[in-house]
Amino acid sequence: YGRDVARCTLTDGRDASAAMVSAGRALAYMQYDGRHYAADEARARKAKVGLHAGPYIALDTWRRGTRRP
């Protein structure tokens, strides 16, 4: 899409995206290197933290027309 894609780090050196995915505050978007965060997401799902604590619809699924978890 002609956008810049970058990896951001926190002041302590951790990957900001990994931190958000690990906390259940974001999903790994597989289309754009999300495989890098797949293990973080799997751990968050298993621990039922953040959005994994209840039902939700991933944004890409919502965009395809699925409106129920």
N, C-alpha and C positions, 0 to 999 in steps of 0.2 A: 504493500500500500504506500510505499514511499516514506514510511516513518522511520525515525531513528529508534533503535532498541538498545538499551543499555542495562548494565547490572549496577545496582546501587549498593553501597555498603554503609553500615551504621558506624558510629564513632568508635565502637569497640572492634571494628573490622568484620563483623558478621554480615552476611548477605541479607539485605533488607527483605527481599522476596522470600527467601528461605524462612526467615523469622516470622513473616506474616502467614505463610502456608503452614508452618509448624504449629502456630497458635490457633489455626482454624479461622483466620481472618481473611484468607484468600484461597483460591483454588489454583492448582497448577494448570496452566493453559497449554495443553500438549502441542498445539499447532506452533507455538513459539517457544521452543526449548523447554516446555513444561516437564519433559522427561527428567530434566535435571532436578526437579522438585517433587517427583512422584513418590519417593520414599518419605519425604517430609509430610506429604499429604496422607499417605497410608498410615503413618504413625498418629497423625491428628484424628483421622477417622476412627482408628482403633481406640484411642483415648476419649473419643466423643467430646472433643474440645471445640469451642467456637461454633461455627455454623454446623459442625457435625453433631452437635448436641441434640438436634431435632431435624425434622424434615425440611428440605429446601430443594429448589430447582436451580441447577447451574445456569448461568447466563446464556451460554451457547445453546443449551437445550430450550430455554425460554424463547430465544430468537427463532428456533426452528418450529415453534408453535405449541410445544408441550407446556401446559399451564398448571398442571397438578403434579405434586411430588409422587 
